[in-house]
């Protein structure tokens, strides 16, 4: 067959009309497969699509949300009493708040010249020629003066730099961890708004008496079963739920995510729309060099008329409050779409069974002959349409309704 004939046959065949033919196959195995596939498809749509995923609802997954946080508590640290101004950053804020658990302090730093830290690259020297004047190493602490000086009370030498002296690696004082912080509480107030459904909810239970509510909020601590509406979370509870050791967090610091999940079925009363909380460590694990959480800040003052500072390297817990929200409500449009999809998908049962029948079952050639008919011209003598019947035990067949048009 030449290319022209092939194109011609393909073009003419494109305009052929195909219609399904009803054929009953008396084969127990094929019948069991057909009903089993039907059962799986129907079960999938009823249980998963409609019940679990609620495909009959119109949904909203990008609500408007606001978060307000406050750290509460006080601790005794040596002769000092620390409050939220001392250990909380910021003392009250939005969706990110941190608390100091351990400090490394360098006191009485002043602008001047001193020896560079010996672990800085090319800082070790024997003569002045080893130090380039004016050179700045961004992994170091300052600008080099060109002199090679003794490293404080040690026998070796390093390049002299102009910076805040003494450098913190040499003069740092490491304070013990703030173990009382395990009982600090974080007040988290979250409001969420679903504009499509005009529903506004909060994680604090509504109360008609504001005085009683204020007393409740000052005494309660969150518990998933006993106090689900209390917005006060102990740091120890958060670390425990995140599967972290609080003592280890005091040493290295860490970032923990507080996830507030709103999954609301608005076919019910909006009062059933309640948040659930989960906690997870967000920074890399503690066995890696870049793990933990810390930051530096300084307190400036004048000493003998000279500007001085106390440098503080603070290790702590940073809490990132992350809000997810999803709401759904019945709507006829997604219901119709899901129902039509379910009914259409039932047709896959016929496709699977036809493929099995024409490929694997004995006498598949007989099945193929009876299933596919080609009518080339309209017959002069009327032919009655018959419902075919095939017995799996032989090639003979009989008509269920002989001579009766469909």
N, C-alpha and C positions, 0 to 999 in steps of 0.2 A: 504494500500500500504506500503510495507516494504521499508527500507532505500535503499536497493540495487535497487529496481525498481525505486525509486524516483531519485537516482543518474543517473540511466540509461536513464530515460526520460529526465532529465535535460541535460545530455550530448548530447543526440540525438537532442533535441530541440535547442541546441546551434548552430547547423549547418543548421537550417532552414533559408530560405531567405524570407525577408519581403519586400513588395513593396507597395507604396501607391495606393489607389483605388479612382478614381474620382467619387464623388457622389454629385448631385445637390439637395439641400434641399430647397423647396419652403416654407420658414418660414420668414415672414417679420421681426419679432423681432430678430431672429438670424442673419439675413442679416444686420440689422442696427448695431448690436453689432460688427459684423465682420468689416464693413467699418469704424466704429468709432475707433476701436483699430488700424486698418491700418493707419488712419489719424493721430492718436496720435504718433505712432511709426515713421512715415515718417516725421512729423513735428518736433519731438525731434531731429532726426538726421540732418535735414536740418538747423533748426534754432540754436539749442544749439551746436551740435557737429561740424558742418562745419562752421557756421557763427560766433557763439560766441567763441567757443574754438579753432577754426581754426585747425581742425584735419588734414587738408591737408598739414600742414606745418611741416617741421623739426625744432625743437626748441633747444635753448641753455639757460640754467637756472643758470649757474655758470660762470659769466663773471669775468674778471680781472678788479679791480677797485683801484683807488688811491684817497685819500682825503687830502686836505691841507686847514687849517683854520687859520685865523688871527682875533683877537679882536681889534676893533678900537673905539676910543673915549677918552675924557678926562672929568674930573669932579673936582669941587671945594669942598673940604672937610675941613671946618674950615679955617685955614690959609694955608692949603696945596693944591697943585694942583696934582691930581693923574692922571697918564697916564697908558698905558698898562703894563709897568713893575711893577707897584704897585698892580694892581687888576687882571691881567690876568695870569692864570697858565695852560699851558705854554703860554708865550707871543705870540708864533706862533707854531703851531704843526700839528698833524694829525687829526684822527677822533674823538678825545676827547679834549675838551677845556672848561675851567671854568672861571668864573668871580666872584670876591668878591662883595657882596652886603651889608654886615654888619660885623663889627669886635668887638670882645671882647678882650681887651688888658690888659696884666699884665706887668707893667714896673719894671725895675731894679731888676730882680731876680738874686740872688747870691747863690752859693753853701754854705750850712750851716745847722743849725738845727732849727726847728720850730714846732709848734703844728700841728698834723694831722687834716684833715677835719672831723667834728663831725658826718657826715652822713656815713662815712666808717665803716664797720662792726667791732665791738670790739674796736673802737678807743676811746670811752669815758671811763674815768677812775677816780678813787678817790685817789689811792696810786700807788707807783712805782711797786708794785707787780702785778698790773693789766696789765702791759706792759712787754712783753717778749723781751729782748735785742736780736737784730739781726734778728727778725722776719720781713718778707717782705709780705705784703698783696698786691696782684696784682691788686686789685680794689682800692688801695690807692695811695699814692704819693712817698713813699720811704721806707727806712729801719728804724725800730724802735731802739731807743737808750736805752730803758729800763726805761726812766724817765716819770713821769706824770706831765705835765706842764699846766699852765693856757692857755686857748684858746684865744690868743691875748687880746682884751680888754673886754672879757666877764668874767663872774664869774665861769663858769664850766671849767672842765679840760679835755684834751685829751692826748693821748700818743705822746711823742716827736718823730720826725722822722728826718733823714738826707736826704736832698733833695734840690731842688731849692726853695729858700724862698724869699718872702712869697708865699704860695700856691695860685694858680689862683682863687679858689673859694672865697677866702677872699679878695684879693686885686684887683680883676678884675674891669676894667672900660669898660662899655658898650657904644659903640659909636652909634650915630644915623645911620639909613640905608642910603645907597648911592642911593637916589631917582633918581639922574641924569642917573643912569645906564639903565633906561627904554629906553633911546635913544642911548645906545651903539649899535654898529653894529658888526655882525660876517660875515666875508668874508669866503665863503665856495666854494672852487674850487674842482670839481669832474670830473675825467676822467674815462671812462669805455670802455673796449675792449672786443668784442666778437670774440675770436680767430677762432671759427669754420667758421664764415662768413667773417672774416678779416675786421671788422668794428670797428672804433675807434670814440667815440663821447665824447663831453664835455658839461658841463652845462653853458658855456659862449659862447655867439654867436660869430662866426668867423667874423673878420673884416680885411679888407685889409690895413687900416690906423691905425697903432698902437697908434699914438698920440691921435686920436679921441676916440679910445677904452679906453685909459687910463683916459681921461676926463669923459667918460661915466661911468666907474667903480667907480670913486671917487664921483659921484653925485647921482647915481641911488639907489633906494631901491626896494627890490623885491615886486612885486604885481602879483598875479596869472593871472590877465587879462591884465594889462597895461605893466608890466615889467617881463615877464616870464623868460628872460635870464639874469636878474640881480642877481649876487651871494651874494649881501649884505642884511642881514636880521637883522632888529631891534629886540632887546631883548623883547621889549614890544609887537611886532607883534608875536613873537614866543610864548610868554606866553599866549597871547590872543587866538591864534589858538589851543594851547594845553588846553584851557579852564581852565586856572589857574589865580589866583589873584596875580598880581605882588607884591603888598604890603605884602601879606602872604609869598611869596617866599623870600622877603627881610628878613623876620623874621626867617623863619625856613630853607631856602634853599630848593633845589630840583634838581632832575635829569630829564631832558627832552630829549627825543629821536627825532632827526631830520631824518626822513625817506626820502631817495631819491629813487624814484621808476622809473625804466626804463622799459617800455613795448613797444618794437619796432616791427613793421611789416615791415620787410625788402623786402617785395614784392613791397613796395613803395620806393621812393627815401630816402636815409639815413637822409636827412635833416628833415624828418618828425619824426625822433626819438628824442623825447624831454622828459626831466625828469618832474616828478610831485613830489610835496613835501607834507608831512604830519607831524604833530607834536603831541606827546603824552607824558604824565608824565610816567616815568619808575619806580621810587621808590614807596614804599608803600604810601598810602594816608596820608594826614596831620593829621588825627584824631588818628593815632597810635603813640606809643612812639618811634618807631625806624624810623620815617619818617624824611624827610629833607636831607640836604647835608651840611657837614662842614668838615674842616680839621684844623690841628694845624701846625704852623711853628714858628721859632724863629729868631730874629736878634741879633747876638752876637757882643759885644764891650767890651772895657776895661774902667773901671771907678775907678779912684784912684789906678791904678795898679792891680785891681781885675777883673777877668773875670766876665762879667755880660751879661744878655740877656733880651730882651723884647719878651714875649710869646704872640702870636696872635692866637686866635681862629676865623677862618674866615667862615662865612656862605655865600653861593652863589649858583649860577646856574651852573650845569655841563651839557654840551651839548654832547650827544653821536650821532655822525653822522653814520647812518646805511644805507647801499646801497643795494638795491635789483634790479636785472636785469633779463629780459627775452626777448629773440629775436626769431623770427620765420620767415621762408622763405619756399616757395613752394618746395615740393619734391614729386616725383611720388610714392615712397614707402609708406609713411604714407597715401597718398591719396588712393592707392589701398587697403590698409588694412582697412581703415575707410569705404570705399565703400562696400567692401565685408561684413564687419560687419553689415552695415546697411541693405544690402539685406538679409543677414541671419536672422537678427532680425525680419524682416517682417513675417517670419514663425511662430512667437509666436502667431500671430493672429489666425492661423488655430488651434494651440494647445488649446488656450483658448475657441474658439467656439466649438471644438470637445468635450471638457470637459463639457461645458454647455449643449450641445445637448444630451450627453449620461448620464447626471446626473439630470437635472432639467426639461427639456422639456417633455411634454406628449408624449407617444408612444416611449420612449427612447429604449425600447426593440426591437421595429421594426427597429429603426435606427441602433442599435448595430448589428442586424442580417444582415442588408444590408451592413454595413461598413466592417465587419470582415468576410472573407471567408477563409476556410482552404482547400487547395488542397493536398490530400494525395498521389494520384497516377495520372499519366498522363492518361487522358481519351482516349478511343479508337476513339470516335466520336468527331471531332473538335467542340469546343464550342466557339461561337463568343464572343468577349469582348464587353460589352455594357456599355454605360454611363447611370448610374441609375438616376431616377428622382423620388423624393418623394414629394407628396403633403401634406402640413401640415393639410389639412382638412379631411384626411382619410388615411387608411392604404393601399389602392390600389396604384399601381404604374404603370408607363408606361415607355418605353424606348424612348429616344430622337432619337436614330439612330438604329433602329432595324435591327440586323443582319449585321451591318457594323463594321468590325474590326477596332480597333484603330491603 
